[in-house]
Amino acid sequence: MAESRLVQWFREWRAPLRRFLATHRAVAPADVDDVAQEVFLRMLRYDRTELVVNPQRYLFKMAANVAAEWSMRSNRRRPHASAWLLDLVSEAGPDSNLESEADEANLRRALESLPPRSREVLRLHFAESLNHEQIAVRLRVSRRVVKREMIKAYALLRAALADPVESAATRRNAS
């Protein structure tokens, strides 16, 4: 019974809770999801949910408390300084650097071999962080066309990166 109430509360107030935490000065934007998760975890530990008269108010009050705790803990942490990065030693040797460069070159070649629209859809998705709907509007095509182009691009990239001989056959079949 209590779990079903908590599930209902989670579904109903997760988005408003995240918005509340995002506007709360004590919570860094990168920590909003973690704080929200902590709030719901604490709710799960509370076994007397039937006593909560106004669940939304209770949840938001708990969120404010968790956010304050989170802020106090983060203030005690050592601030991030770039100086400590200089002390890090890469465990990657020259061979792994060569492999990485070769992988990047292969990926660039595979991307360049894509049809123009597929390449543009991937660019908009990854470089500009647009979703399918936004890409469709930008390219003046349907959302379905964008989805089809993404599927096609992924298939072509998988084939091109898996086996160069196989990729030529896949490109012919996808076109």
Buried (B, 14 or more C-beta within 10 A) or exposed (E): EEEEBBEEBBEEBBEEBBEBBBEBEBBEEEBBEBBBEBBBEBBBEEEEBEEBEEBEEBBBEBBBEBBEEBBEEEEEEEEEEEEEEEEEEEEEEEEEEEEEEEEEEEEEEBBEBBBEBBBBBBBBBEEEEBEBEBBBEBBEBEBEBBBBBBEBBEBBBBBBBEEEEEBEEBBEEBE
